Amino acid sequence: MKLALSAETYREPDAFKIERQAVWANEWIMFCTTAELSQPGEYFAGELAGFNILLVVDPEGSIVGFHNVCPHRAGVLAWPGQGTLGNLVCKYHGWAFGWDGNLKSARDFGNDEPLCAEHSELKKIRVETWGPLVFVHLGEPAQSLIDSLGGLIAKTESFPVETFSYARRMTRELACNWKTYVDNYLEGYHVQLLHPSLNRALKMSSYKVSVHDDSYCVHECEPSDGSPVAGAWLFRYPNLAINLYPSGMNVERIIPVGHDRTHVVYDYFAFDTSEDNIAQMVAMSNEILDEDQYICEIVQKNLDSGIYEAGPLSPRHEVGLEWFQSKVKNALLS
């Protein structure tokens, strides 16, 4: 019988510290959308597992990425959020950098000696895109983004994603470890007890999660009314869920902001981006997320209590958990 990850990995700050390098700095991670980075000078700045990241469109129209950390005294080149930059200048002391990340001028520094690279260059981040999604890799990727996506790309090709436009983002903070929420996402075992609307809409006896080429898994379930299944629900390790439908998609990211806090971020795309249509998509997400947040935060308190250590994984319902937790475990051991 397979056992779940130990409670310690969900509650200890030291475990999260190790994960920052072993998981989050070692994978292609979706960071934002191309809708936010379409014109020269447009930028998006934010955090990913404690890393402060800046993506910006250079004058040639390419997206370039840097750690949003000045080498002088750890200031930032851009405030969190999105906007437009005419150049890369530290907000703290005014050091200016070129679009290649190299120092152009150290404002009134008072030293004529040249600075070494460590003290005069922004730390670069690899950036690649797939469709409307922008990914970053904080380390040295063994594969390109496209190669790392594997069969996931083919799985999405029957949907008219190119006809969808970006509509809205919604972010929710949960008082739990990021893995607590991912574990919950990766099984339908709890749906009959916690999600009444989903339970009515789905034939739960047909619900299954299957793993495909070790890079992603798929949720499948027949509708309760017997109509053809029109959607695809995909999860890519470590934190990306893509929920596809003929008329739109909801891209969900599970992002740690600490060992005990998680942001769940939804980006909505649709053919019809009218306010009414997007409001319906958001309302559906909020209903399910309300129910998931409630149980995940209770589970996290129990993980923190010291009573639970590690329970058995269902070979019928928790195949996705076994796959995900094995990948986390392997990353921590490598």
One Martini backbone bead per residue (centre of mass of N, CA, C, O) as a GRO file, in nm:
protein
  334
    1MET     BB    1   0.095   0.038   0.024
    2LYS     BB    2   0.056   0.361  -0.032
    3LEU     BB    3   0.196   0.659   0.096
    4ALA     BB    4   0.188   0.954   0.200
    5LEU     BB    5   0.310   1.223   0.273
    6SER     BB    6   0.439   1.375   0.519
    7ALA     BB    7   0.341   1.620   0.736
    8GLU     BB    8   0.613   1.772   0.746
    9THR     BB    9   0.604   1.872   0.437
   10TYR     BB   10   0.344   2.074   0.519
   11ARG     BB   11   0.474   2.246   0.793
   12GLU     BB   12   0.776   2.303   0.728
   13PRO     BB   13   0.994   2.551   0.646
   14ASP     BB   14   1.233   2.368   0.552
   15ALA     BB   15   1.079   2.224   0.327
   16PHE     BB   16   1.024   2.478   0.157
   17LYS     BB   17   1.317   2.561   0.115
   18ILE     BB   18   1.385   2.312  -0.059
   19GLU     BB   19   1.159   2.344  -0.279
   20ARG     BB   20   1.249   2.606  -0.414
   21GLN     BB   21   1.482   2.447  -0.563
   22ALA     BB   22   1.373   2.152  -0.641
   23VAL     BB   23   1.108   2.276  -0.785
   24TRP     BB   24   1.079   2.597  -0.862
   25ALA     BB   25   1.393   2.605  -0.991
   26ASN     BB   26   1.328   2.313  -1.185
   27GLU     BB   27   1.084   2.443  -1.358
   28TRP     BB   28   0.832   2.501  -1.566
   29ILE     BB   29   0.653   2.814  -1.507
   30MET     BB   30   0.377   2.976  -1.490
   31PHE     BB   31   0.334   3.350  -1.477
   32CYS     BB   32   0.169   3.447  -1.740
   33THR     BB   33   0.054   3.647  -2.011
   34THR     BB   34   0.058   3.777  -2.333
   35ALA     BB   35  -0.146   4.011  -2.275
   36GLU     BB   36   0.078   4.153  -2.072
   37LEU     BB   37   0.310   4.105  -2.328
   38SER     BB   38   0.280   4.288  -2.633
   39GLN     BB   39   0.460   4.547  -2.572
   40PRO     BB   40   0.693   4.761  -2.558
   41GLY     BB   41   0.757   4.786  -2.197
   42GLU     BB   42   0.600   4.569  -2.091
   43TYR     BB   43   0.510   4.447  -1.760
   44PHE     BB   44   0.576   4.175  -1.515
   45ALA     BB   45   0.541   4.154  -1.153
   46GLY     BB   46   0.648   3.891  -0.917
   47GLU     BB   47   0.587   3.598  -0.728
   48LEU     BB   48   0.783   3.278  -0.673
   49ALA     BB   49   0.850   3.123  -0.403
   50GLY     BB   50   1.020   3.404  -0.320
   51PHE     BB   51   1.058   3.504  -0.607
   52ASN     BB   52   1.159   3.795  -0.780
   53ILE     BB   53   0.989   3.887  -1.084
   54LEU     BB   54   1.083   4.005  -1.426
   55LEU     BB   55   0.888   4.095  -1.708
   56VAL     BB   56   0.987   4.217  -2.042
   57VAL     BB   57   0.958   4.418  -2.326
   58ASP     BB   58   1.157   4.481  -2.564
   59PRO     BB   59   1.223   4.678  -2.842
   60GLU     BB   60   1.200   4.398  -3.028
   61GLY     BB   61   0.961   4.211  -2.871
   62SER     BB   62   1.096   4.060  -2.641
   63ILE     BB   63   1.096   3.844  -2.374
   64VAL     BB   64   1.236   3.930  -2.063
   65GLY     BB   65   1.426   3.797  -1.775
   66PHE     BB   66   1.431   3.876  -1.415
   67HIS     BB   67   1.547   3.937  -1.129
   68ASN     BB   68   1.398   4.170  -0.897
   69VAL     BB   69   1.731   4.246  -0.838
   70CYS     BB   70   1.958   4.448  -0.724
   71PRO     BB   71   2.317   4.433  -0.688
   72HIS     BB   72   2.350   4.647  -0.471
   73ARG     BB   73   2.058   4.650  -0.247
   74ALA     BB   74   1.790   4.490  -0.340
   75GLY     BB   75   1.624   4.621  -0.530
   76VAL     BB   76   1.388   4.740  -0.772
   77LEU     BB   77   1.275   4.775  -1.115
   78ALA     BB   78   0.976   4.695  -1.022
   79TRP     BB   79   0.673   4.701  -0.936
   80PRO     BB   80   0.422   4.532  -0.853
   81GLY     BB   81   0.285   4.407  -1.146
   82GLN     BB   82   0.171   4.625  -1.408
   83GLY     BB   83   0.316   4.789  -1.714
   84THR     BB   84   0.552   5.054  -1.798
   85LEU     BB   85   0.885   5.065  -1.944
   86GLY     BB   86   1.160   5.261  -2.056
   87ASN     BB   87   1.345   5.129  -1.832
   88LEU     BB   88   1.616   5.000  -1.619
   89VAL     BB   89   1.547   5.114  -1.287
   90CYS     BB   90   1.616   5.152  -0.975
   91LYS     BB   91   1.401   5.246  -0.707
   92TYR     BB   92   1.627   5.308  -0.487
   93HIS     BB   93   1.926   5.426  -0.654
   94GLY     BB   94   1.930   5.438  -0.990
   95TRP     BB   95   2.019   5.206  -1.135
   96ALA     BB   96   2.122   5.122  -1.471
   97PHE     BB   97   1.991   4.907  -1.733
   98GLY     BB   98   1.992   4.698  -1.977
   99TRP     BB   99   1.820   4.461  -2.169
  100ASP     BB  100   2.069   4.256  -2.086
  101GLY     BB  101   2.143   4.344  -1.764
  102ASN     BB  102   2.355   4.560  -1.788
  103LEU     BB  103   2.536   4.804  -1.669
  104LYS     BB  104   2.526   5.164  -1.729
  105SER     BB  105   2.464   5.304  -1.435
  106ALA     BB  106   2.592   5.453  -1.121
  107ARG     BB  107   2.451   5.669  -0.938
  108ASP     BB  108   2.668   5.854  -0.769
  109PHE     BB  109   2.892   5.642  -0.648
  110GLY     BB  110   3.220   5.719  -0.643
  111ASN     BB  111   3.351   5.497  -0.859
  112ASP     BB  112   3.599   5.413  -1.109
  113GLU     BB  113   3.586   5.126  -1.070
  114PRO     BB  114   3.519   4.837  -1.188
  115LEU     BB  115   3.267   4.608  -1.185
  116CYS     BB  116   3.166   4.315  -1.127
  117ALA     BB  117   2.930   4.105  -1.239
  118GLU     BB  118   2.786   4.052  -0.964
  119HIS     BB  119   2.758   4.393  -0.932
  120SER     BB  120   2.637   4.453  -1.264
  121GLU     BB  121   2.414   4.218  -1.290
  122LEU     BB  122   2.143   4.079  -1.385
  123LYS     BB  123   1.945   3.808  -1.325
  124LYS     BB  124   1.857   3.570  -1.535
  125ILE     BB  125   1.562   3.445  -1.717
  126ARG     BB  126   1.387   3.203  -1.852
  127VAL     BB  127   1.177   3.242  -2.155
  128GLU     BB  128   0.856   3.099  -2.254
  129THR     BB  129   0.603   3.000  -2.493
  130TRP     BB  130   0.245   2.888  -2.490
  131GLY     BB  131   0.065   3.051  -2.647
  132PRO     BB  132  -0.083   3.251  -2.384
  133LEU     BB  133   0.166   3.133  -2.218
  134VAL     BB  134   0.400   3.218  -1.957
  135PHE     BB  135   0.730   3.099  -1.894
  136VAL     BB  136   0.957   2.993  -1.634
  137HIS     BB  137   1.320   2.947  -1.557
  138LEU     BB  138   1.550   2.950  -1.277
  139GLY     BB  139   1.740   2.761  -1.420
  140GLU     BB  140   1.867   2.473  -1.600
  141PRO     BB  141   1.726   2.350  -1.860
  142ALA     BB  142   1.692   2.034  -2.015
  143GLN     BB  143   1.441   2.167  -2.159
  144SER     BB  144   1.221   2.278  -2.337
  145LEU     BB  145   0.908   2.362  -2.303
  146ILE     BB  146   0.782   2.189  -2.527
  147ASP     BB  147   0.920   1.923  -2.445
  148SER     BB  148   0.808   1.921  -2.146
  149LEU     BB  149   0.496   1.892  -2.229
  150GLY     BB  150   0.450   1.690  -2.437
  151GLY     BB  151   0.127   1.549  -2.466
  152LEU     BB  152  -0.035   1.805  -2.386
  153ILE     BB  153  -0.059   1.945  -2.656
  154ALA     BB  154  -0.232   1.731  -2.808
  155LYS     BB  155  -0.472   1.741  -2.597
  156THR     BB  156  -0.553   2.055  -2.699
  157GLU     BB  157  -0.607   2.053  -3.025
  158SER     BB  158  -0.939   2.019  -3.016
  159PHE     BB  159  -0.918   2.317  -2.928
  160PRO     BB  160  -0.994   2.675  -2.990
  161VAL     BB  161  -0.765   2.861  -2.850
  162GLU     BB  162  -0.710   3.084  -3.076
  163THR     BB  163  -1.014   3.214  -3.014
  164PHE     BB  164  -0.920   3.309  -2.746
  165SER     BB  165  -0.956   3.552  -2.489
  166TYR     BB  166  -0.857   3.755  -2.260
  167ALA     BB  167  -1.029   3.853  -1.942
  168ARG     BB  168  -0.933   3.730  -1.640
  169ARG     BB  169  -0.841   3.766  -1.289
  170MET     BB  170  -0.810   3.539  -1.001
  171THR     BB  171  -0.738   3.569  -0.643
  172ARG     BB  172  -0.656   3.332  -0.379
  173GLU     BB  173  -0.617   3.286  -0.030
  174LEU     BB  174  -0.462   3.016   0.151
  175ALA     BB  175  -0.437   2.829   0.467
  176CYS     BB  176  -0.196   2.653   0.305
  177ASN     BB  177  -0.032   2.427   0.156
  178TRP     BB  178   0.017   2.364  -0.172
  179LYS     BB  179  -0.015   2.046  -0.154
  180THR     BB  180  -0.294   2.036  -0.029
  181TYR     BB  181  -0.437   2.143  -0.284
  182VAL     BB  182  -0.332   1.948  -0.496
  183ASP     BB  183  -0.438   1.691  -0.373
  184ASN     BB  184  -0.734   1.775  -0.401
  185TYR     BB  185  -0.734   1.815  -0.715
  186LEU     BB  186  -0.630   1.495  -0.779
  187GLU     BB  187  -0.931   1.421  -0.673
  188GLY     BB  188  -1.279   1.266  -0.663
  189TYR     BB  189  -1.345   1.141  -0.378
  190HIS     BB  190  -1.485   1.421  -0.250
  191VAL     BB  191  -1.728   1.521  -0.424
  192GLN     BB  192  -1.986   1.390  -0.290
  193LEU     BB  193  -1.932   1.555  -0.007
  194LEU     BB  194  -1.841   1.874  -0.116
  195HIS     BB  195  -1.987   1.885  -0.429
  196PRO     BB  196  -2.304   1.912  -0.518
  197SER     BB  197  -2.300   2.025  -0.811
  198LEU     BB  198  -2.104   1.815  -0.929
  199ASN     BB  199  -2.259   1.561  -0.845
  200ARG     BB  200  -2.505   1.629  -1.030
  201ALA     BB  201  -2.334   1.658  -1.311
  202LEU     BB  202  -2.196   1.379  -1.234
  203LYS     BB  203  -2.072   1.049  -1.293
  204MET     BB  204  -1.891   0.924  -1.036
  205SER     BB  205  -1.834   0.624  -1.130
  206SER     BB  206  -1.645   0.755  -1.383
  207TYR     BB  207  -1.425   0.868  -1.219
  208LYS     BB  208  -1.091   0.971  -1.336
  209VAL     BB  209  -0.728   0.947  -1.299
  210SER     BB  210  -0.467   0.996  -1.539
  211VAL     BB  211  -0.142   0.919  -1.647
  212HIS     BB  212   0.082   1.109  -1.872
  213ASP     BB  213   0.410   1.085  -1.949
  214ASP     BB  214   0.485   1.216  -1.651
  215SER     BB  215   0.368   1.535  -1.704
  216TYR     BB  216   0.056   1.444  -1.686
  217CYS     BB  217  -0.296   1.475  -1.608
  218VAL     BB  218  -0.638   1.330  -1.619
  219HIS     BB  219  -0.970   1.425  -1.610
  220GLU     BB  220  -1.260   1.198  -1.596
  221CYS     BB  221  -1.621   1.240  -1.682
  222GLU     BB  222  -1.947   1.177  -1.684
  223PRO     BB  223  -2.234   1.298  -1.738
  224SER     BB  224  -2.548   1.258  -1.591
  225ASP     BB  225  -2.713   1.304  -1.882
  226GLY     BB  226  -2.525   1.162  -2.122
  227SER     BB  227  -2.355   1.359  -2.244
  228PRO     BB  228  -2.101   1.465  -2.398
  229VAL     BB  229  -1.777   1.519  -2.347
  230ALA     BB  230  -1.642   1.865  -2.371
  231GLY     BB  231  -1.392   1.833  -2.187
  232ALA     BB  232  -1.065   1.924  -2.034
  233TRP     BB  233  -0.864   1.802  -1.748
  234LEU     BB  234  -0.551   1.940  -1.665
  235PHE     BB  235  -0.224   1.838  -1.515
  236ARG     BB  236   0.081   2.009  -1.435
  237TYR     BB  237   0.375   1.983  -1.323
  238PRO     BB  238   0.323   2.128  -1.010
  239ASN     BB  239   0.064   2.380  -1.073
  240LEU     BB  240  -0.107   2.315  -1.349
  241ALA     BB  241  -0.437   2.402  -1.467
  242ILE     BB  242  -0.641   2.288  -1.753
  243ASN     BB  243  -0.963   2.407  -1.852
  244LEU     BB  244  -1.146   2.274  -2.121
  245TYR     BB  245  -1.350   2.427  -2.382
  246PRO     BB  246  -1.511   2.522  -2.667
  247SER     BB  247  -1.550   2.842  -2.536
  248GLY     BB  248  -1.307   2.789  -2.320
  249MET     BB  249  -1.078   2.880  -2.039
  250ASN     BB  250  -0.917   2.761  -1.731
  251VAL     BB  251  -0.635   2.885  -1.559
  252GLU     BB  252  -0.458   2.713  -1.298
  253ARG     BB  253  -0.273   2.826  -1.004
  254ILE     BB  254  -0.034   2.698  -0.759
  255ILE     BB  255   0.103   2.931  -0.515
  256PRO     BB  256   0.353   2.986  -0.311
  257VAL     BB  257   0.387   3.225  -0.008
  258GLY     BB  258   0.458   2.981   0.174
  259HIS     BB  259   0.429   2.712   0.390
  260ASP     BB  260   0.107   2.831   0.478
  261ARG     BB  261   0.061   2.966   0.185
  262THR     BB  262  -0.182   3.017  -0.092
  263HIS     BB  263  -0.220   3.074  -0.435
  264VAL     BB  264  -0.511   3.100  -0.636
  265VAL     BB  265  -0.498   3.122  -0.995
  266TYR     BB  266  -0.713   3.273  -1.238
  267ASP     BB  267  -0.742   3.235  -1.595
  268TYR     BB  268  -0.952   3.382  -1.843
  269PHE     BB  269  -1.087   3.232  -2.142
  270ALA     BB  270  -1.268   3.346  -2.447
  271PHE     BB  271  -1.483   3.402  -2.702
  272ASP     BB  272  -1.680   3.522  -2.484
  273THR     BB  273  -1.611   3.844  -2.310
  274SER     BB  274  -1.846   3.901  -2.163
  275GLU     BB  275  -1.955   3.979  -1.859
  276ASP     BB  276  -2.160   3.749  -1.822
  277ASN     BB  277  -1.981   3.508  -1.901
  278ILE     BB  278  -1.747   3.555  -1.700
  279ALA     BB  279  -1.920   3.559  -1.443
  280GLN     BB  280  -2.000   3.260  -1.465
  281MET     BB  281  -1.714   3.142  -1.448
  282VAL     BB  282  -1.642   3.266  -1.172
  283ALA     BB  283  -1.876   3.151  -1.005
  284MET     BB  284  -1.798   2.855  -1.041
  285SER     BB  285  -1.520   2.873  -0.913
  286ASN     BB  286  -1.607   2.985  -0.634
  287GLU     BB  287  -1.783   2.754  -0.541
  288ILE     BB  288  -1.559   2.535  -0.541
  289LEU     BB  289  -1.342   2.692  -0.377
  290ASP     BB  290  -1.493   2.725  -0.116
  291GLU     BB  291  -1.499   2.417  -0.056
  292ASP     BB  292  -1.190   2.364  -0.076
  293GLN     BB  293  -1.086   2.568   0.130
  294TYR     BB  294  -1.221   2.458   0.381
  295ILE     BB  295  -1.083   2.174   0.380
  296CYS     BB  296  -0.782   2.256   0.349
  297GLU     BB  297  -0.762   2.418   0.617
  298ILE     BB  298  -0.834   2.182   0.800
  299VAL     BB  299  -0.616   1.986   0.712
  300GLN     BB  300  -0.377   2.167   0.790
  301LYS     BB  301  -0.432   2.164   1.094
  302ASN     BB  302  -0.389   1.855   1.116
  303LEU     BB  303  -0.098   1.854   1.008
  304ASP     BB  304  -0.001   2.051   1.250
  305SER     BB  305  -0.081   1.877   1.519
  306GLY     BB  306   0.065   1.569   1.522
  307ILE     BB  307  -0.139   1.322   1.463
  308TYR     BB  308  -0.065   1.310   1.173
  309GLU     BB  309   0.141   1.149   0.916
  310ALA     BB  310   0.045   0.884   0.710
  311GLY     BB  311  -0.159   0.779   0.460
  312PRO     BB  312  -0.339   0.595   0.250
  313LEU     BB  313  -0.361   0.521  -0.097
  314SER     BB  314  -0.581   0.502  -0.343
  315PRO     BB  315  -0.586   0.290  -0.625
  316ARG     BB  316  -0.849   0.431  -0.752
  317HIS     BB  317  -0.843   0.764  -0.661
  318GLU     BB  318  -0.498   0.826  -0.602
  319VAL     BB  319  -0.304   0.835  -0.855
  320GLY     BB  320  -0.232   1.138  -0.875
  321LEU     BB  321  -0.098   1.159  -0.600
  322GLU     BB  322   0.124   0.953  -0.638
  323TRP     BB  323   0.259   1.100  -0.871
  324PHE     BB  324   0.308   1.375  -0.738
  325GLN     BB  325   0.454   1.279  -0.474
  326SER     BB  326   0.686   1.136  -0.623
  327LYS     BB  327   0.801   1.393  -0.756
  328VAL     BB  328   0.863   1.542  -0.498
  329LYS     BB  329   1.041   1.331  -0.363
  330ASN     BB  330   1.256   1.320  -0.592
  331ALA     BB  331   1.335   1.618  -0.578
  332LEU     BB  332   1.434   1.612  -0.274
  333LEU     BB  333   1.660   1.376  -0.339
  334SER     BB  334   1.837   1.523  -0.579
   0.00000   0.00000   0.00000
